[in-house]
Amino acid sequence: MPRQIFVNLPVKNLDASVNFFTALGFAFNQQFTDETATCMIIEDGSIYAMLLTEAKFKTFTPKAIADATKTSEVLICISCDSREAIHEIVSKAVAAGGSTYADSNDHGFMFQHGFQDLDGHIWEVMWMNPSFVQ
């Protein structure tokens, strides 16, 4: 079985978060969804985000939950197939109630932009020119 990654994120309002990420085009695995958590599919078979209510999240850690609107606890970066796809997902995020946190960056070989979700988690979105990667 290939290795998988599950990013666990605390959310204040699970229903609002599901609606937000649905508006961005993400789907959810209903087998791992209840009133305290949902499994968002980032890349089927390998990459997922577990959106957990703060109460549920607290059962996994003895540490305080960071307020992502005030501190950076993690930067999540996902790739896209094109610059246009980056503009599309960032626009959808803003339209769904999220916000941008910085201007886009064009490094020539790589283009990056991003958004903050409803809880302030930063999602970077990037495209890298395939001819640059060796």
Residue pairs with C-beta under 8 A, 6 or more apart in sequence:
2 45
2 46
3 46
4 45
4 46
4 47
4 48
5 46
5 47
5 48
6 39
6 48
6 49
6 50
7 47
7 48
7 49
7 50
7 74
7 76
8 49
8 50
8 52
8 57
8 60
9 49
9 50
9 51
9 52
9 57
9 119
9 121
10 52
10 53
10 54
10 57
10 65
10 119
11 17
11 51
11 52
11 53
11 54
11 118
11 119
12 54
12 118
12 119
13 118
14 35
14 36
14 37
14 38
14 51
14 52
14 53
16 97
16 118
17 38
17 51
17 117
17 118
17 119
18 28
18 38
18 51
19 96
20 93
20 96
20 97
20 98
20 117
20 118
21 28
21 40
21 51
21 117
22 28
23 92
23 95
23 96
24 89
24 92
24 93
24 96
25 89
25 92
26 40
26 41
26 42
27 40
27 41
28 38
28 39
28 40
28 41
29 38
29 39
29 41
29 48
31 39
32 38
32 39
32 50
33 39
35 53
36 52
36 53
36 55
36 56
37 50
37 51
37 52
37 53
37 56
38 50
38 51
39 48
39 49
39 50
40 48
40 49
40 50
40 51
41 48
42 48
42 49
42 78
47 78
49 76
52 60
54 65
57 65
58 65
66 73
67 120
68 116
68 119
68 120
68 121
68 122
69 116
69 119
69 120
70 120
72 122
73 121
74 121
74 122
75 122
75 124
76 121
76 122
76 123
76 124
77 114
77 123
77 124
77 125
77 126
78 123
78 124
78 125
78 126
79 125
79 126
79 127
79 128
80 86
80 89
80 125
80 126
80 127
81 127
82 127
83 111
83 127
85 125
85 127
86 104
86 111
86 112
86 113
86 125
86 126
86 127
87 113
89 115
89 125
90 100
90 104
90 113
90 114
90 115
90 125
93 99
93 115
93 117
93 123
94 100
94 115
97 118
98 115
98 116
98 117
98 118
99 115
99 116
100 113
100 114
100 115
100 116
101 114
101 115
101 116
101 122
102 114
103 113
104 111
104 112
104 113
105 111
105 112
105 113
108 129
109 128
109 129
109 132
110 126
110 127
110 128
110 129
110 132
111 126
111 127
112 124
112 125
112 126
112 127
113 124
113 125
114 122
114 123
114 124
114 125
115 122
115 123
115 125
116 122
116 123
117 123
